[in-house]
Amino acid sequence: MKYKILIFSLLCGSGVCLLLACGQGKKHVAPKKKQIVANIRQLDEVVKESVSERLTAIRENEGLMEDSLPAFRPQALQDFYKENDNASRWSKDGVANAAAATMIDAVHQAEDVGLLPAHYHEPALSTAWQQLKNDPAAKKDAALWARMDVMLTDAFMRMASDLHFGAAPRDSVTLKADSLFTDAQLTTKLNQALQQGEVTTMLHDLEPTHPGYLALKEGIRSFKEKYAPYHWDTLPLNYTDTAAFRQLVINRLVQSGHLDTAGKVIDTTLLKTGVKAFQKEFNIYPDGVAGKRTVMALNRSTHDWVMQAAVNLDRWRKLPDTLPKQYIMVNLPGYTLQVVDSGEVKLESRVIVGTPRTRTPILNSYMTNFMLYPYWRVPYSIVFKEMLPAIKKNVGYLAAKNLEVIDASGNAVDPSTIDWSKLSQGHFPYVLRQMDGVDNSLGIMKFNFRNKYSVYLHDTNNRGLFKNSMRAMSHGCVRVQQWDSLAQYLVSSPDTANHKGDSVRAWIAREEKRQVDLTRRIPLYFRYFTAEGKDGNLVFYDDIYGEDKVVRKHLGIF
């Protein structure tokens, strides 16, 4: 009887243990943290065992590495080490090879190319590197060598991919045919870099070569160099314009080198001079007033400005390796249009883009034609939100806005014969069309390109708005200040149009309605760059649609 009770107790105890084990969930496999060898000649063999142990841990921990970062491509790691039976690839006999030093440098300098060092095991690699350089006992630690080896490999693979394809997820307008390297390509590139004895050349060759990308990189370098010696205090956001606050602003401007008070009378004129200097550098309207927007900019750190530029380097990486010979680029936050031909900017124009509520879309297309003295067919979104309520109050609104009513048959209808009170978004069998002429909202010219958003480039009847620094003001279409120069460029090349520039000018003078078809499609890109490099410096633009916030979240930039 006692024997049966004992067996039952053991079985129950085992069951309890099993249930407890199941309740605790899967435990992470942890490789040995230290493996000191007695003889340095044994080191490589033990490192090989330690590398194998780490690869097993990564596989069993669902890709998680020792510093809690996920491995970039776990299978590529396994394949790379399998080629040499899990032997160390970055060291031999307790000595790091030349490539290891260049990879460590690349990680330390990742911010210079718009990447975050922490994404490439920077803390763990720096600690291991310093230990192996300065601690004789650490040089016999096989686990330390193995840890650094696997992390260097993973760091190279991730950085190679991020430099070529971008670290943010592929977006809907990405023009690159591929969005990732295969595992075989990654291992091949790393093997080539190790054979060359340095990774710098390989990583550099993976970056875009577009002039805009290179200018942005140069801007980051000079910006960091300029502000490296400076540190500044933050200003209170809730403030009143008092003498105490003005003194805080002056101190802040002195700290960043925007104001020199030595031997000068400190007054409002001096303050205004310093504020203007800061505003001009950071592309804020230079009114010399330390308002909320300026104060928020004054409070940003060098790192935060650099990360804004970094987001835009990532956007350049989404473009194809080679752009067409001719193309038109519209930078929405920069409010600019550029015509690029053979790598040279042939035309630059200010533009007006959509408001944050009626955004201009990011897109790829090509120019098909342009029209002189076009009608403007009012989008229904504008009809229902803005015009119909006004028409119901006073039908004279239509004449005041030069609008005509067109029925389903294409005929003009006398608006006084329509019972506007019975019309709504659910029932509106008409089109509102603004007649051509200088008062037309589209102005004199409209440029058409294929897109699903029904947007286009056009002139405007309110050209004074181009003087504004903030030009997110349209319903989504892009208004072009230099519309006449753009038209002349499009007809200047013999392979794009069948008409001459003089003909276009004559038609404009005679106010003739014309459509000019282009014989060759010119690519058109609407893009979102909130930072650019110009003359070795960084130029910043407002994040008008909040797109930077989305990318920063993907990249882990806070």
N, C-alpha and C positions, 0 to 999 in steps of 0.2 A: 504493500500500500504506500509506504514511504517512498519507494522507488518511482511509482506512478506519479506521486505528487511532485517529486523532484523533476521528472521529465516535463510535466505540465508547466512547472514554474519556469524552467529553462526556455521552453517554447514560447511562453507568454512574454518572458523577458526579451527574447529575440525579436518577437513581433513588435514590442514597444520600441526597441532600438531601431527596427526597420522603419516604423512609422515616423519616429523622430527624424531619422535620416532623410526620409522623403519630404518631411515638412520643412527641413532646412533648405531645400533646393540645391541646385548644382553649385559646387564650390569651384572657384577659379584655381587652375593649376598654376603654381608659382615656381619658376625656375630658381636654382640656387643663387643667392645673392653674392656669395664669395666662394672662390675655389683657389686657394693659394697652392702653387706647386713648389716643391722643394728645389727642383732643378729647372732652369730656364729652357733646357733642351726638351723637357716634357710639355712645355707650354702649349705649342700648336696642337698637339694631340688632344689635350684637355679642352682647349678652346673649341675644337671641332665637336667634342661631346657636348659642350655647353651651348654651342650654336644649335645643335640638333635638339637639345632640351628646350630651347627658346622657341624654335619653330613648332615643336609639338604643343607648347603652351599656347602659342598664338592660334593654332588650329583648334585646340580644345576650348579656348576662351572666346570663341566666336570672333576671332580677329583682333582682340584687344591685346595691346602690347604692355610692357612693364611700366611705362609711364602713364598708363590709362588712356593713351591715344589709340584709336583703331588703326590697324595696318592699312596702308593705302590699297594695296592689291595683294592679299594674303597668298594667292596661288602663284603670283609672279615671284614673291619672296621664296616660296618653296622651290620653284623651278630654278631660280638663280643659284641657290646653294646646292641643289641636287647635282648640278653640273660638276661640282668639285667635291662631292661627298661631304658637304657641309663644312668645308674648311673655311677659315677666315679669309676674307677677300681684301681687307683694308689694313692688314698688319702681317708681320712674319717675325717669329722669334722675339716677340716682345718689343718690336719697333713698328710704329705706324708708318705706312707708305706715304709717298708724296701726295697721292690723290686724297687721302684722308684729311690732310691739312687744308686742301682747297675746298673740300666739301664742308668742313667746319666753318671756313670763312664764308662760303656761300650761304650757310644757314644764318650766321651772324649778320650778314649784309642783306638778308631777304627783303627787308623794308625798302631798300634802294630800288628794288624792282616791283614794289607794290605788294609784297607778300608778308605774312606774319611769321616771324621766326618760331614762335611757339607751335605752329602747325607742323614743324619739321624737327620736333624733339629737342628744341634748343636748350631748355633747362637741363635735361638729362645728359645730353651730349656735352654741354659745356662743363658740367660737373665731372663727367668721366674723363674728358680730355685734360682737364687741369690735374686731376688725380694721377693720370698716367704720365704726365709731364713732370710733376713735382714730387711725387711720392715713390721712392724706390721700391717699397713693399708692394705698392699697387701694380707695378709692372709684372709681378708674378701672379696676379689675380686673373685666372682664366675667365671667370664669370664676368669681370669688368670688361675685358677685351671683347668677349662674345656679345655682351649687351651693346657696346658701342658699335660693333660691326653690323649687327642686324639693324640698328637704328639708322646708321649711315646709309645702308642700302635702301631702307624704306624712305628716308628723307630724299634721296636722289630720285627715286621713282615718282614720288608725289610732286617734287619741285619740277621735274622734267615735264610732267603732264600739265601742271598749273601754269608754267611759263608758256606753253604752246597753245593750250586749249582754254586757259582761264580757270580760275578756281571756283567761280560761281557756276551754277547749273546752266546748261545749254538753254538758250531762250528761243522764242519763235522766229526771230529774224536772223539767227546765226547763219552765216553763209558758208562756213567750212563744211566740206563734205563729210569729214569724220569728226567725232567728238571725244575720242579716246585712243590711246595707243593700245595695241594688243599686249598680252603678257610677254610674248616673244620679242616684240619691239622694245619693250622696256629693258628686258635682260640683255638684248643686243647692244643697246645704247650704253648701258652701264659697263658692260664688258669692254666696249670701245674706249670709254673714258678711263677705265682702270689701266688699259694697255698704254694709253697716252700719258698716264701718270698725273693727270689733273682733270677735274670735271668742269672747269670754268668755260672752256671752249665749247664743249658739248652743250652745256646749259644755255650759253649765250646764243648759239646757233639755232636753238629752238624758239627763240623770241621773235616776235614780228619785226619787220624792217621798215614799216610804214613811217614816213617822216613825222607824222603826228604822234606816234608812239615814242619814237626816239626823242622828240622835243619834250614830251611829258617826262620821260626818264631824266633828261638833263635838268628840267625844271625842279624835279624832286631833289636831285643831288645838290643843286645850288641853294635851294630853299633850306635844306637841312644844314648845309654848311654855314649859311648866313645866320641861322637862329640857334645853332649849337651853343654859343656862349651865353645866350640870354635865358633868363627865367623871370616870370612875372606873376604878380598877384591877380586874383580875380576880383571883379567889381560887383557890388550888389545890384541885382536886377530890379529890385523894388527900391526906387530912389526918388528923391526930389532934387531939383537943380539948385543945390546949395553950394556955398563956398567949400564946405568939407568934401562934398562929392566931386566938385571940380578939381580939387587937389588930388583926390584919389586917381582921377583920370590922367592928370598930368604925370603922377608917379608911374602909372602903368605905361604911358607912352614913352617915358624916359627908359623904363626897364627893357622895352623892345627896340630901342634905338630910333623911334619915330619922332622924338623931340629931344633937343639939347637945351637945357635951361642954364647952362654955365654962363655967368656974366650977363644974364638977360632979366628983364623985368617980367615977373610971372603975372600975367594978366589974361583976360579973356581972348585977346588977339593971339597971344602965344598958344593958348589952349586950342583955339580954332585951327591954327597952322598945323599943330601936331595931329589933331583929329583928321584933318584933310589928308595929311601924308599917309596915315593908316588906311583911310577909306580908299584912296587911289590905289594903293598896293593890293587891297583885297576886293577891288571891283565893287565898291559900295558908292552910291551917289555922293560925291564929295561936297556936302553942304557944311562940313565943319562942326556939326552938331552931334554930340554923343547920345543919340537916341537909343531906343531899345535894341534895334537891329545891330547898331555899331557896338554897343556894349556886349551883346552876345558874341559877336565876332572877336572882340578884345579878350573875352574869357576863354576862347578856344586855345588848346595847346598846339605846339608844333606837330606833335604826333597826330592829332586829330585832323589838321590840315593835310598832312602827308597822306593819311588814310583816305581822304576825299580824292586826292590824286590817284591813289592806288586803285580805288574802285573803277576809275576811268581807264587805267592801264588794262584792267581785266576786260573792259568793253572792247578795247582795241584787239585783244586776243581772240575775240569772237568773229572778227572780220577774216576773210580769206587771206591766204599768204600773199597773194598778188591781186591788186585791185585793177580794174579796167584802165585802159589808156585815158579815156575821157569819162568823167562822172560828175554828178552834182551831189554835194553833201550839205544837208541842212542840220545844223546843231541846234536842237530845240532850246535847251537852257541858255545857250550862248546867243540866241536870237540872231544867228548868222547863216547865210547861204554862201557856199563856195563852189565855183566851177573849177575843176582840176583837169588839166590837160598835160599828159606826159610828165606827171609829177610836179607841175608848176601851177600855182593858183592864178588863173586867168581873170577871175572876177570874184569880188566879195561884196556882199550886200547885207544890210540890216534886214531883218524880217520880224513880223509879228506872228505869234503862234497862239494856240488855243489856251484858254484859261484853265486853271486846275479842275474846274467842273466840266469843261468841254475840251478835253485834251486833244492835242494833235497826236495821232498815233505814230509809233515807231514802225517803220516799214521799209521794204525794198520794192522798187518798181523801175519803170523806165519812161522817159518822156515820149509822148506820141505826137502831139501837135500843140499849137497855141492859137488862140482866137482873139481877133480884134473886135472891140465893141460888143462884148458878149451880153446875152441876157443872163440874169441871175434867177435861177429857179430856187425859190426859198425852201430850204429843208423843212419837212413837216415838224421837226422838233422845235424849230423857231416859230413856225406858224402857230402851233398850239400853245406854246409857253409865253410868247411875247406878242404876237400880232393879233390873233383872234380876239382876245379880251379887249384890245384897243379898238378893233374894228367894230365890235358890238356896241361900244360906247359912242363911237363916231365913225361912220363909214367914210368920212373925208380923210381918215388916216391913210387910206390907200393912195389917194391922189397926192397927199403930202409926201409920201415915200416913193412916189413914181412907180407904184405897183399896179399891175393889171391882173384880172382874174381870167384864167383859162379853163374851159370845160374839158370833159373827157374826149371830145372830138378835136381839140386843139384850137377852138374858136374863142375869141375874146368875148367876155360877158359883161354887161353893164352891171356894176356892183349894186346900183340902187334897185335892181329888180330881184335881188336875192334877199330872202328872209334869214339874216345872219343869226338871229336868236335860236334857230333850229339846227344850226351847225355845231358840231363838236368833234372831238378826236375820233369818236366812233362813226361819225357821218360827216365827211367833208369831200364831196365829189369834184373838187377843183384843185388847180395849181395856182399859186401866187408867183407871178413872174415880174421881176423888176426890169423895166425897159432900159435899153442900152443908152450910153451917153456918159458924160463926165460925172453925173450924180449917181450912177450905178455903184452899188457897194463893191462890185468886182473891179471898178475902175475901167481902164481902157483895154486891159489885156488879161487873159486867163490862160494858164498853162495846164494842159491835161496829161494825166498819167494813170495807168491802170492801178486800181486799188479797190478794196471792198468797203472802204470807209466813206466813199463819196467826198473825198477832200481833194484839193488842188492848190496850185500856186496862183496868185493873182495880184494885180494892182489894187489900189483902194481909192475911194473918194475922200478919205480922211488921212492925207499924207503927213499931217502934222504929228500924228501919233508915233512916227519913227524917231522923234526926238526923245521920247521917253526912255529911261534906262530899264524900267520893267515893262516888257512888251508881251506878256502872256495875256492877250486881250481879245482874241478872236473866238469864233464858235468852233474852231477846229482846223479850218483851212489856213494856209500860210500866205500872208501878204508880203510882197517883195518890194523893197524900196527901189532897187535898180532893175525894174521889170523891163525897161527899154533896152538896157545893156545886155540883159539875159537873152532877149529876143534877137538882138544883133549877133550875139555869139552863136546862137542856134542856127542862124542862116549864113554865118560867115564861112563855115566849112563846106566844101563842095560835096561832101558825102553825107550831110545831114539834112539839107533842105533844097528845094527846087527854086527858091526865090532869093533875091539879093536884098541886102540891107536897105538900099535906096528905095526899093519897092515898098518895104514895110513902112518906112518913114512917110512915103507919099500916101499910103492908105490911111495912116494915122492922121495926116494933115487934112485929108478929105473926109475923115470920119467914116470910112468904109468898113462895113462888117465883113470880115474875112476869116477863113480858117487856113492855117499854114501847117501842112502835114510834113513831118520829118521823115526822111527816107531811111535814116538809121536810128535805131533806138539808143538813147543815151541813158545809162543807168542813173537812178536817183535813189539816194539813201536818206531817210530821216533817222537821225541818231540822237543819243542822249549823253552828252559829255558835259559834266559839271566842272571839269578842270582841263586846261590845255597848257602846253608849253609854248611860250613865245619869247624869242630873243634871250633864251637861257633862263627865263623866269617862269613861275607858275601864275596862271590867270584862273581865278575861281568864278563860278557862276552859281546862282541860287538853285537849289534842288526843287524846282517849281512844281513837279508832280510827285515828289516823295520817292522817286525811284532809287535814289542813293540809299535810303533807309532799308529798302528791301534787299539790295545787294549786300550792304554791310551786315545785315542779319545772317545772310547765307554764308558770308565769309568769317563770321564770328568777330566782327569789329564793333566794339561798343564804346 
